[in-house]
Structures are given as structure tokens and as C-alpha cells.
Amino acid sequence: MYEPIRTKSVHAMADPGDFPHRSREEELDIQLAGHLAALLAVTDELRGLTPSPDLDAAADQLAAQVARLRGGLPPVRAGVVAAIHEPHVSGLHQRAHALAGRALVVAASRADTGAAILAAERMDAHAAAAHLVGAA
């Protein structure tokens, strides 16, 4: 009734040495660097809209963590041309809070204390800033 399968499965034919494999730690490093780089981009945008020494320090710390996770390769940074309006700032703080939360989860999974502390600090700072902007 059914014709027998004559060829091997593509999964059985694949040689494990044909493509590079990454360890769990390497995958988590890549994921954490991505979350921190995204948080850095939002932080840079906030710095352009509402300059502050706290955001400058946070951006420097984030850039250092991303560079460490990427083997010394510094993250790409972009400047913000013009400020928009206040609701935009509130949304950026909310986005930064969410990104910091994602980074915290990955850093905790990876047992990276420095990145976890930085992410938790950024979560607190952005939650407070979003509350202040929203209350105004």
C-alpha cells in the first residue's frame, strides 16, 4: 500500500561537523548583548531628548557591557537629531524598562552578576522616570 522510503532522512544525512555549533553560554552571551545593545539605543535616544548625567553614565556602562560580551567590539551608537514631545519620552522609558527586564532575565540565566545589577538598576530608573513623566 505504501512505498518504502528509499533515502535517508535529511536529518540523518547531516554531518554534525558541517555547521558551527554554539554552546549555551555563547548563545546567552549573544542574546544578552543584543538586549543590552537595544537598551543602549533607547538610552541614547533618551539622552538626546532629555540630557542628564545619569543617562550618560548608564550609556557608558551599557556600552562597556556590550563590548565585553562581544569580545571587545564596541556597539554602534547613533545620535538623536531633534526632540519630539513628552508622550514620546514616556514611551521610550517604558520600552527601556521592558528591554532592561529582558536583559535581567538573560543575565540571571547566564549568572552574569554585573550585567544583572546594571539591568536591574536601569529597570528601576526607567520605571521611576516613566512614572514622573506620566504624572506631569
Summary of the structure (lengths in Angstrom):
residues: 136
radius of gyration: 20.8
end to end distance: 74.3
largest distance: 75.4
contacts: 342
relative contact order: 0.14
helix: 72%
strand: 0%
